[in-house]
């Protein structure tokens, strides 16, 4: 193999290597973040349901209305845990009977 053939062979190898490196770097580029999808939280959904109901509701009724009104499936254990945390912290909800919740009344502003 003469020098010219060797140089062409090396050029071919380097082009192939460069192509592979560019592909590798392209794959490593930071992917675009997925579009942000607003999803209702269980707490927000329960709060809206209890606000609309204007009366205390049992956990099963909250879950039933979440499915009906918001097409949202809630796990009872997860929901009761979230609601209990809010009850224990004294914010948003109050337990009035076993597995029965209502929202805390919003204090009225003085005129």
N, CA and C atoms as an extended XYZ file, in Angstrom:
333
Properties=species:S:1:pos:R:3:atomname:S:1:resname:S:1:resid:I:1 pbc="F F F"
N         0.864       -1.163        0.000 N   UNK     1
C         0.000        0.000        0.000 CA  UNK     1
C         0.908        1.223        0.000 C   UNK     1
N         0.687        2.090       -0.951 N   UNK     2
C         1.513        3.291       -1.005 CA  UNK     2
C         0.952        4.346       -0.048 C   UNK     2
N         1.674        5.427        0.088 N   UNK     3
C         1.327        6.477        1.046 CA  UNK     3
C        -0.037        7.093        0.753 C   UNK     3
N        -0.368        7.320       -0.503 N   UNK     4
C        -1.641        7.927       -0.874 CA  UNK     4
C        -2.805        7.003       -0.499 C   UNK     4
N        -2.682        5.706       -0.770 N   UNK     5
C        -3.744        4.759       -0.413 CA  UNK     5
C        -3.902        4.694        1.111 C   UNK     5
N        -2.769        4.693        1.809 N   UNK     6
C        -2.808        4.654        3.266 CA  UNK     6
C        -3.525        5.898        3.811 C   UNK     6
N        -3.245        7.086        3.247 N   UNK     7
C        -3.857        8.337        3.689 CA  UNK     7
C        -5.367        8.301        3.445 C   UNK     7
N        -5.808        7.778        2.308 N   UNK     8
C        -7.249        7.677        2.010 CA  UNK     8
C        -7.919        6.701        2.976 C   UNK     8
N        -7.241        5.607        3.277 N   UNK     9
C        -7.767        4.634        4.210 CA  UNK     9
C        -7.930        5.267        5.595 C   UNK     9
N        -6.905        6.005        6.044 N   UNK    10
C        -6.957        6.686        7.341 CA  UNK    10
C        -8.078        7.718        7.364 C   UNK    10
N        -8.241        8.459        6.274 N   UNK    11
C        -9.311        9.451        6.173 CA  UNK    11
C       -10.664        8.771        6.324 C   UNK    11
N       -10.848        7.648        5.665 N   UNK    12
C       -12.090        6.897        5.742 CA  UNK    12
C       -12.364        6.443        7.178 C   UNK    12
N       -11.328        5.930        7.841 N   UNK    13
C       -11.477        5.502        9.232 CA  UNK    13
C       -11.849        6.680       10.138 C   UNK    13
N       -11.175        7.797        9.961 N   UNK    14
C       -11.437        8.970       10.795 CA  UNK    14
C       -12.842        9.515       10.578 C   UNK    14
N       -13.314        9.509        9.328 N   UNK    15
C       -14.683        9.959        9.041 CA  UNK    15
C       -15.698        9.061        9.750 C   UNK    15
N       -15.450        7.746        9.723 N   UNK    16
C       -16.349        6.806       10.392 CA  UNK    16
C       -16.347        7.035       11.905 C   UNK    16
N       -15.152        7.232       12.442 N   UNK    17
C       -15.046        7.476       13.881 CA  UNK    17
C       -15.750        8.776       14.267 C   UNK    17
N       -15.557        9.813       13.470 N   UNK    18
C       -16.189       11.095       13.749 CA  UNK    18
C       -17.712       10.974       13.703 C   UNK    18
N       -18.204       10.216       12.735 N   UNK    19
C       -19.650       10.002       12.610 CA  UNK    19
C       -20.192        9.327       13.870 C   UNK    19
N       -19.482        8.319       14.358 N   UNK    20
C       -19.906        7.605       15.567 CA  UNK    20
C       -19.858        8.525       16.783 C   UNK    20
N       -18.814        9.318       16.892 N   UNK    21
C       -18.686       10.251       18.022 CA  UNK    21
C       -19.816       11.277       17.997 C   UNK    21
N       -20.126       11.800       16.826 N   UNK    22
C       -21.216       12.782       16.718 CA  UNK    22
C       -22.566       12.158       17.106 C   UNK    22
N       -22.794       10.913       16.704 N   UNK    23
C       -24.026       10.210       17.096 CA  UNK    23
C       -24.086       10.045       18.609 C   UNK    23
N       -22.957        9.665       19.181 N   UNK    24
C       -22.883        9.485       20.627 CA  UNK    24
C       -23.192       10.795       21.347 C   UNK    24
N       -22.595       11.871       20.906 N   UNK    25
C       -22.824       13.174       21.544 CA  UNK    25
C       -24.255       13.634       21.349 C   UNK    25
N       -24.827       13.340       20.210 N   UNK    26
C       -26.217       13.717       19.944 CA  UNK    26
C       -27.149       12.984       20.904 C   UNK    26
N       -26.890       11.705       21.151 N   UNK    27
C       -27.718       10.924       22.072 CA  UNK    27
C       -27.570       11.403       23.505 C   UNK    27
N       -26.407       11.952       23.842 N   UNK    28
C       -26.168       12.400       25.204 CA  UNK    28
C       -26.696       13.803       25.467 C   UNK    28
N       -27.166       14.470       24.436 N   UNK    29
C       -27.708       15.807       24.638 CA  UNK    29
C       -28.876       15.700       25.612 C   UNK    29
N       -29.025       16.711       26.428 N   UNK    30
C       -30.091       16.671       27.415 CA  UNK    30
C       -31.439       16.562       26.723 C   UNK    30
N       -32.228       15.578       27.109 N   UNK    31
C       -33.544       15.440       26.485 CA  UNK    31
C       -34.447       16.591       26.900 C   UNK    31
N       -35.346       16.935       26.029 N   UNK    32
C       -36.289       18.000       26.375 CA  UNK    32
C       -37.202       17.484       27.471 C   UNK    32
N       -37.497       18.318       28.442 N   UNK    33
C       -38.379       17.853       29.512 CA  UNK    33
C       -39.772       17.583       28.946 C   UNK    33
N       -40.440       16.572       29.504 N   UNK    34
C       -41.793       16.294       29.017 CA  UNK    34
C       -42.703       17.468       29.342 C   UNK    34
N       -43.744       17.645       28.572 N   UNK    35
C       -44.655       18.762       28.861 CA  UNK    35
C       -45.279       18.588       30.244 C   UNK    35
N       -45.412       19.691       30.931 N   UNK    36
C       -45.968       19.648       32.280 CA  UNK    36
C       -47.469       19.443       32.179 C   UNK    36
N       -47.911       18.387       32.848 N   UNK    37
C       -49.328       18.064       32.832 CA  UNK    37
C       -49.892       18.372       34.210 C   UNK    37
N       -50.822       19.260       34.249 N   UNK    38
C       -51.420       19.604       35.525 CA  UNK    38
C       -52.315       18.454       35.966 C   UNK    38
N       -52.048       17.978       37.160 N   UNK    39
C       -52.819       16.883       37.697 CA  UNK    39
C       -53.373       17.312       39.041 C   UNK    39
N       -54.607       16.974       39.278 N   UNK    40
C       -55.226       17.335       40.548 CA  UNK    40
C       -54.666       16.472       41.663 C   UNK    40
N       -54.400       17.085       42.783 N   UNK    41
C       -53.966       16.314       43.939 CA  UNK    41
C       -55.191       15.724       44.631 C   UNK    41
N       -54.964       14.690       45.401 N   UNK    42
C       -56.066       14.081       46.149 CA  UNK    42
C       -56.646       15.070       47.155 C   UNK    42
N       -55.766       15.825       47.791 N   UNK    43
C       -56.215       16.792       48.796 CA  UNK    43
C       -57.082       17.873       48.151 C   UNK    43
N       -56.620       18.405       47.018 N   UNK    44
C       -57.382       19.449       46.320 CA  UNK    44
C       -58.742       18.908       45.873 C   UNK    44
N       -58.747       17.689       45.363 N   UNK    45
C       -59.991       17.082       44.906 CA  UNK    45
C       -60.943       16.867       46.080 C   UNK    45
N       -60.437       16.322       47.184 N   UNK    46
C       -61.274       16.105       48.364 CA  UNK    46
C       -61.814       17.432       48.893 C   UNK    46
N       -60.974       18.459       48.904 N   UNK    47
C       -61.407       19.773       49.377 CA  UNK    47
C       -62.543       20.309       48.498 C   UNK    47
N       -62.391       20.211       47.184 N   UNK    48
C       -63.437       20.698       46.276 CA  UNK    48
C       -64.737       19.912       46.448 C   UNK    48
N       -64.622       18.608       46.618 N   UNK    49
C       -65.814       17.768       46.809 CA  UNK    49
C       -66.528       18.143       48.104 C   UNK    49
N       -65.777       18.297       49.186 N   UNK    50
C       -66.387       18.654       50.467 CA  UNK    50
C       -66.952       20.070       50.457 C   UNK    50
N       -66.317       20.968       49.737 N   UNK    51
C       -66.834       22.331       49.623 CA  UNK    51
C       -68.165       22.329       48.896 C   UNK    51
N       -68.241       21.588       47.793 N   UNK    52
C       -69.491       21.501       47.032 CA  UNK    52
C       -70.589       20.805       47.825 C   UNK    52
N       -70.231       19.798       48.617 N   UNK    53
C       -71.214       19.022       49.373 CA  UNK    53
C       -71.838       19.844       50.505 C   UNK    53
N       -71.070       20.757       51.062 N   UNK    54
C       -71.525       21.599       52.181 CA  UNK    54
C       -71.963       20.775       53.391 C   UNK    54
N       -71.411       19.552       53.486 N   UNK    55
C       -71.686       18.692       54.629 CA  UNK    55
C       -70.563       17.661       54.731 C   UNK    55
N       -70.384       17.068       55.897 N   UNK    56
C       -69.354       16.037       56.024 CA  UNK    56
C       -69.675       14.840       55.126 C   UNK    56
N       -68.635       14.206       54.614 N   UNK    57
C       -68.815       13.021       53.784 CA  UNK    57
C       -67.901       11.906       54.256 C   UNK    57
N       -68.394       10.689       54.109 N   UNK    58
C       -67.589        9.512       54.422 CA  UNK    58
C       -66.566        9.320       53.313 C   UNK    58
N       -65.471        8.690       53.647 N   UNK    59
C       -64.375        8.438       52.719 CA  UNK    59
C       -64.866        7.777       51.426 C   UNK    59
N       -65.752        6.799       51.545 N   UNK    60
C       -66.241        6.104       50.343 CA  UNK    60
C       -67.026        7.032       49.429 C   UNK    60
N       -67.744        7.978       50.015 N   UNK    61
C       -68.507        8.932       49.205 CA  UNK    61
C       -67.574        9.924       48.509 C   UNK    61
N       -66.509       10.337       49.188 N   UNK    62
C       -65.522       11.226       48.565 CA  UNK    62
C       -64.886       10.526       47.362 C   UNK    62
N       -64.531        9.258       47.544 N   UNK    63
C       -63.910        8.484       46.461 CA  UNK    63
C       -64.880        8.321       45.294 C   UNK    63
N       -66.143        8.044       45.608 N   UNK    64
C       -67.162        7.874       44.559 CA  UNK    64
C       -67.355        9.172       43.762 C   UNK    64
N       -67.410       10.290       44.464 N   UNK    65
C       -67.590       11.578       43.773 CA  UNK    65
C       -66.344       11.981       42.985 C   UNK    65
N       -65.168       11.620       43.471 N   UNK    66
C       -63.931       11.928       42.739 CA  UNK    66
C       -63.946       11.217       41.390 C   UNK    66
N       -64.408        9.975       41.386 N   UNK    67
C       -64.503        9.210       40.132 CA  UNK    67
C       -65.559        9.824       39.223 C   UNK    67
N       -66.713       10.154       39.784 N   UNK    68
C       -67.826       10.696       38.998 CA  UNK    68
C       -67.536       12.098       38.465 C   UNK    68
N       -67.055       12.972       39.333 N   UNK    69
C       -66.906       14.380       38.957 CA  UNK    69
C       -65.576       14.713       38.285 C   UNK    69
N       -64.508       13.980       38.630 N   UNK    70
C       -63.176       14.326       38.134 CA  UNK    70
C       -62.496       13.181       37.389 C   UNK    70
N       -63.207       12.070       37.252 N   UNK    71
C       -62.643       10.877       36.612 CA  UNK    71
C       -61.299       10.512       37.245 C   UNK    71
N       -61.281       10.589       38.560 N   UNK    72
C       -60.052       10.357       39.316 CA  UNK    72
C       -60.244        9.157       40.234 C   UNK    72
N       -59.341        8.187       40.131 N   UNK    73
C       -59.398        7.003       40.980 CA  UNK    73
C       -58.507        7.240       42.195 C   UNK    73
N       -59.099        7.100       43.370 N   UNK    74
C       -58.351        7.298       44.613 CA  UNK    74
C       -58.308        5.997       45.392 C   UNK    74
N       -57.150        5.718       45.971 N   UNK    75
C       -56.998        4.558       46.843 CA  UNK    75
C       -57.424        4.971       48.247 C   UNK    75
N       -58.309        4.208       48.880 N   UNK    76
C       -58.787        4.608       50.220 CA  UNK    76
C       -57.663        4.820       51.232 C   UNK    76
N       -56.695        3.916       51.278 N   UNK    77
C       -55.604        4.050       52.251 CA  UNK    77
C       -54.782        5.300       52.047 C   UNK    77
N       -54.523        5.611       50.795 N   UNK    78
C       -53.740        6.791       50.468 CA  UNK    78
C       -54.502        8.073       50.830 C   UNK    78
N       -55.781        8.098       50.493 N   UNK    79
C       -56.591        9.288       50.766 CA  UNK    79
C       -56.762        9.509       52.265 C   UNK    79
N       -57.084        8.450       53.002 N   UNK    80
C       -57.287        8.622       54.442 CA  UNK    80
C       -55.989        9.063       55.110 C   UNK    80
N       -54.859        8.581       54.621 N   UNK    81
C       -53.570        9.007       55.167 CA  UNK    81
C       -53.342       10.494       54.924 C   UNK    81
N       -53.605       10.943       53.710 N   UNK    82
C       -53.412       12.357       53.375 CA  UNK    82
C       -54.360       13.245       54.183 C   UNK    82
N       -55.613       12.827       54.286 N   UNK    83
C       -56.585       13.627       55.047 CA  UNK    83
C       -56.224       13.653       56.537 C   UNK    83
N       -55.779       12.525       57.075 N   UNK    84
C       -55.415       12.454       58.485 CA  UNK    84
C       -54.233       13.369       58.801 C   UNK    84
N       -53.289       13.449       57.897 N   UNK    85
C       -52.161       14.368       58.094 CA  UNK    85
C       -52.644       15.810       58.206 C   UNK    85
N       -53.595       16.170       57.345 N   UNK    86
C       -54.136       17.534       57.406 CA  UNK    86
C       -54.933       17.748       58.689 C   UNK    86
N       -55.712       16.745       59.102 N   UNK    87
C       -56.488       16.842       60.341 CA  UNK    87
C       -55.533       17.030       61.517 C   UNK    87
N       -54.487       16.207       61.568 N   UNK    88
C       -53.538       16.280       62.688 CA  UNK    88
C       -52.769       17.597       62.733 C   UNK    88
N       -52.558       18.201       61.571 N   UNK    89
C       -51.854       19.489       61.553 CA  UNK    89
C       -52.812       20.655       61.790 C   UNK    89
N       -54.103       20.352       61.839 N   UNK    90
C       -55.105       21.401       62.097 CA  UNK    90
C       -55.373       22.279       60.893 C   UNK    90
N       -55.125       21.761       59.701 N   UNK    91
C       -55.376       22.585       58.518 CA  UNK    91
C       -56.310       21.877       57.550 C   UNK    91
N       -57.183       22.636       56.958 N   UNK    92
C       -58.081       22.243       55.865 CA  UNK    92
C       -59.250       21.342       56.253 C   UNK    92
N       -58.995       20.270       57.007 N   UNK    93
C       -60.037       19.281       57.253 CA  UNK    93
C       -60.219       18.996       58.737 C   UNK    93
N       -61.420       18.488       59.044 N   UNK    94
C       -61.740       18.064       60.405 CA  UNK    94
C       -62.433       16.714       60.297 C   UNK    94
N       -62.095       15.808       61.204 N   UNK    95
C       -62.764       14.498       61.234 CA  UNK    95
C       -63.955       14.619       62.180 C   UNK    95
N       -65.145       14.256       61.691 N   UNK    96
C       -66.347       14.390       62.513 CA  UNK    96
C       -66.875       13.033       62.966 C   UNK    96
N       -66.412       11.975       62.347 N   UNK    97
C       -66.780       10.602       62.702 CA  UNK    97
C       -65.732        9.701       62.063 C   UNK    97
N       -65.734        8.414       62.383 N   UNK    98
C       -64.749        7.536       61.749 CA  UNK    98
C       -64.836        7.597       60.218 C   UNK    98
N       -63.719        7.902       59.586 N   UNK    99
C       -63.601        8.006       58.120 CA  UNK    99
C       -64.565        9.015       57.500 C   UNK    99
N       -64.990        9.979       58.286 N   UNK   100
C       -65.902       11.020       57.799 CA  UNK   100
C       -65.248       12.378       58.047 C   UNK   100
N       -65.176       13.167       56.981 N   UNK   101
C       -64.438       14.428       57.032 CA  UNK   101
C       -65.279       15.589       56.539 C   UNK   101
N       -64.897       16.773       56.999 N   UNK   102
C       -65.470       18.019       56.503 CA  UNK   102
C       -64.334       19.027       56.418 C   UNK   102
N       -64.589       20.141       55.747 N   UNK   103
C       -63.547       21.165       55.676 CA  UNK   103
C       -63.641       22.050       56.912 C   UNK   103
N       -62.513       22.611       57.284 N   UNK   104
C       -62.531       23.585       58.367 CA  UNK   104
C       -63.213       24.839       57.873 C   UNK   104
N       -63.981       25.431       58.736 N   UNK   105
C       -64.645       26.664       58.319 CA  UNK   105
C       -63.619       27.768       58.167 C   UNK   105
N       -63.780       28.535       57.124 N   UNK   106
C       -62.904       29.664       56.898 CA  UNK   106
C       -63.395       30.801       57.780 C   UNK   106
N       -62.523       31.345       58.638 N   UNK   107
C       -62.992       32.436       59.498 CA  UNK   107
C       -63.438       33.642       58.674 C   UNK   107
N       -64.548       34.205       59.090 N   UNK   108
C       -65.076       35.366       58.381 CA  UNK   108
C       -64.286       36.603       58.775 C   UNK   108
N       -64.032       37.455       57.793 N   UNK   109
C       -63.291       38.691       58.056 CA  UNK   109
C       -64.204       39.710       58.723 C   UNK   109
N       -63.637       40.430       59.675 N   UNK   110
C       -64.396       41.477       60.349 CA  UNK   110
C       -64.527       42.667       59.403 C   UNK   110
N       -65.698       43.320       59.431 N   UNK   111
C       -65.895       44.473       58.522 CA  UNK   111
C       -65.041       45.658       58.873 C   UNK   111
